[in-house]
Structure formats: C-alpha cells, structure tokens
Amino acid sequence: MSDTILQETIKLLSGDLEIDRQYFPVVEEETEAWVQLRKLVAEKILYLMENDVEQLKYILYRLDINELKVKTVLSKSPFGEAADGIAELILKREMEKAQTRQQYGSGKGNWLDV
C-alpha cells in the first residue's frame, strides 16, 4: 500500500468518523501505521457501540459498509472484539475509496469530460 493511499485513507476517516487528525498515527513503517490506525478506529467504534448506536448505524450507512458483513462480525465476536472487526470493515472500505480516488484523480480532467 502506498503512502498516498494511507494519507488519503486518513483524510477520509478524519472526516467520516469525526476524529481530529492529530490523533492519527505518524510513523515511518507503513505496516505499523495501519495497525495504529485500526486501533484508533476500533476505539471510536467501541465508544459509539457503548454510547451512540444510532450514530454508529448512520456512519456505517454513510460509508456504505455492507450490512451483512457487520451483522456477521457482531454475531461471531464478543462485544469488544466486534469493534475491531467493524473497524477492519471501515478501513477496507475507506482504503478502496482512496485507491479509486488515486486511480481516477490523476489530474487528467474531470470524469464528466467526454
């Protein structure tokens, strides 16, 4: 995974999960950055699971997280571990969006330009 995709994923998560960018990892090792990022997102998800389930549902809907996958994670994991599983789903989806933006946002014009 490229640093550009990591940075774009952080940008998306910052806005979508309303997490201040100062809390996101700043490390040289990319693998470690993803581990820390997953932990940060899982903490936010756990907080929402405990305090604001409706907001969590809204975020999952807005991010277009597959409902069946979320239900599977919730049914197969203990409460705290479910937050990790949902965080993983969110990270994968946001990373997909970042990759798409990188692929089609190369400065070659607007996609509506035919």
FENNORCOR-V299267 format. One line per field, one symbol per residue. burial: + if it has 16 or more other ideal C-beta (glycine too) atoms within 10 Angstrom, else -. Layout:
BEGIN
burial->???
END
This chain:
BEGIN
burial->----++-+++-++---+-+----++-------++-+++-+++-+++-++------+--++--+-+---++--+--------++++++++++-+++-+++-+-------------
END
